[in-house]
């Protein structure tokens, strides 16, 4: 039986479940299973090795990263400015990940409501820079999986470049997929050594954190199964609860 069952479709938004079905239809059960297992199993083991997993009530580790637009961004500086009541921090695998793309689009759909609650949205990714829409992998995302990456110029949130997933590691999320998953991805033209800053295959386990004014984590969602993502409405509800009227 395919690992599609393990995608927990009742827990994941319908759009994400549909990607799993399209991927299996295109790649076949065996190749899809190798791709799923090679990422989910290794990320599960990586999380299990952590002595402490960041959660609600913990202080968010400070960091400073370059943006894909050439600037820099610091969590410490952001909190010290006190201009927002909360921050939605999303660890994003890259524009090659259909699940990430659909999830980010879902967050963009509630971005106006987040702004009304004085919440900012920041994405952290190991990908070196935005890849052309004509890149073969991005074309595959669009034409086969219907999950093209949001265009950064059309969004109002920053994407930060996390070289070698060092910040992801601070948050307890860094892992490397196994050789079988790497081979499957290379088979569709994807080589993360050429896309990631630092040239490696290290990725973040998808994680979403809401951080309040004091730098404390008020909401956390981390799932080793990258096909499952947090509900944007729960994120929005947390940010609204932190909004100082």
N, C-alpha and C positions, 0 to 999 in steps of 0.2 A: 504493500500500500504506500502511496506517495506521502511525503512529509507535508503535503498541503494541509492535511488534517491538523498538523501541529501549528498552523498559522493562527489558530484561535480566532476564527472569523467572527464569532459573536462578540469578541472584545475589541476587534479592530474595525475602523471605518470601512464601509463597503468598498470605497475606491481602492483601498490598499489590498483587499481580498481579491479584487478583480485583476490586479497586477500579477498576483501569484498564479491565477488561472491562465492569463495570457502568456506568462513566462513558460509555464509547463507545456502549453499548447505549442509554443514555438520551439523550445529546446528539448522537449521530451522529459519523461519522468526521471530517467537515470541521471541525465546531466543536471536537471533542476535539483534533484536530491543532493548531488555532489556539491552544488553551489550553496544550497541552504545549510547542509550539515557542516560544510567547511567554514562557515562563518558563525553559525549559531552555537555549535559545539565548542569552538575555540573561544568565543566571547563568553560563554557560560563558565568555562574553566578560568578565564581571566578574572571574571568578577568573583568567582569562588576563592581565588587566591588572595583577594584583598582582605586585609585585617579589619578595615573599616570602610563602609560604603556611605558616601555622603547622603544625607536625608534631611527631612524637615527639622529645623532647629539648629542645624550645623552652620558654622560660618563658611561662606563661599570663599575658596582660595583666590587670592588676588592674582592678577596676571596683566600683562601688556602685550599686545600683538599688532602687527601691521594689518591694514585693511586691503581689500582687493582694489581699492581706488587710490592707493598710494599713501594714505595717511597712517596714523597710529591710534590705538584706542587702549585705554587703561581702565580696569574695573575700579581701582582705587580712586582715580580721578573722577570717574563717573559718579561714584557714591558721594564723594566730597562736594560735588557741585549741587547736589540736592534738588535738581530740577524735576526729577520724576519720583513717583512713589514706589515704583517697582521696575524690575528688569526681567524680561523673558529671555533666558539664555539657552540656545538650542545647539547641540553638537550634531553637525551635519556631515555625513560621510563624503558627499561630493555630488556634482551635477550628473554623474554617471549612475547614481542610485535612484531608480524610479520611485521607490517608497519614500525616500527623502524629498524628492521633487513634489510629489502629491501632498505630503505632509506640510511642506513649506507653503504650498498654494492654499491649503486650508487655513494656515495661520495668517496669511496675507488677507484672506477673506474677513478675518475678524480684527485686522490691524487698526481700522478706524475706531472700533470699540475699545481696543487696547489703549489707543491714544487718548480717548475720552477718560479713561481711568488713570491717565498719566503713567502709562507703562510703555517702556521701550522694548524693541525686539532686536536681538543680536544673534547672528549665526556664526558658529565657529567650525571651520572645516580644514582638513589637511591639504585640500586641493590648492595648488599654487596660485591659480588665477582663473577667472571665468574662461571656459573653453568655447570656441566658436560653435554657433548653432549648426554649422555644416559638418562638424566633427562626426565621423561615422557612428560613434557610440551615442552621441546626442540624437542623431537621426534615428537610430534604433529605439531610443527612449520615446521619441515622438511617434514614429510610424508603426512600430510593433506593439509597444506597451502603452501608448497614449499618455506618456508621463514626462513630457518635456520639462526641462528645468525652467523656473521663473527667470525672466531676463532681469539682471541686476539693475539695469538702467531704468526699469519700469517699477522698481520697488523702492521703498523709503527706509529699509533697514540695512545695516552694515553687515558685511560678511568679513570675518577675520581669518587670517591665514595662520594655521597652527602647525608650524613646521615640525615634522616627526611626531606629531600628536602629543607634544610635551604638556600642553594645558589639559588635554583630555586625560593624560596620565595623572595630573594633579587631582582631577575630579574622579579618578578611579575607573576610567572608561577605556583606556587604550588596550588594543589587542591586535593580533595579526592572524589573518585567515590561514587555513592550511593549503598545501600545495595543490590539492584537487580543486579547490575553489578558485585558486589563482589560474590554473589551467583552463577552467571553464570560462572565466572572464577574458583571458587572452584569446580564447576561441571566438569571441565576438568583437575582438579588436581592442580590448581594454587592458592596458598595462599601467598599473598605478605608479610604478617606478617613474613613468614619464609624466604623470599628472600631479603627483603629490609633491609638495615642498619638502625637500630633503631626499626625495627619490626612493622612498620605501613603501612597504605595503601596510604599515601600521595605520589603523583606523580607530575612530571612537565607537564604542557601543552607543547607539542612539540614546541621547539623554536630553531631557528638558527640565530646566530649573527656573523657578520664579524666586528672585532675590529681592528682599525688601530694602528700605532706605538704610538700615543698619548693617547691611551685608549678610543678613541671615537668610537661609534658605526657607521659604515659606511653602514651596511645592516642589516635589521631585518625582520624575518618572524616568526610570531606567529599565530597559527590557533587553535581555540578551538576544531575543528573537527580533531582528531588525524589521520584521514585517508588521510588528505591533507598535503603535504610537499612541501618545496621550491624546485625550479628547480636547480640542481647542476650547470648547465651552468650559471645561474644568479649569483650564489655564486662565481664561477670561474671568471666571468667577473668583479665582484667587486674587487676581489683580484688582478687581473691583472691591474686594474686601480690604485691600491695603490702601485704597485711594482715600486721601485726606481731603474731605470736602470743606 
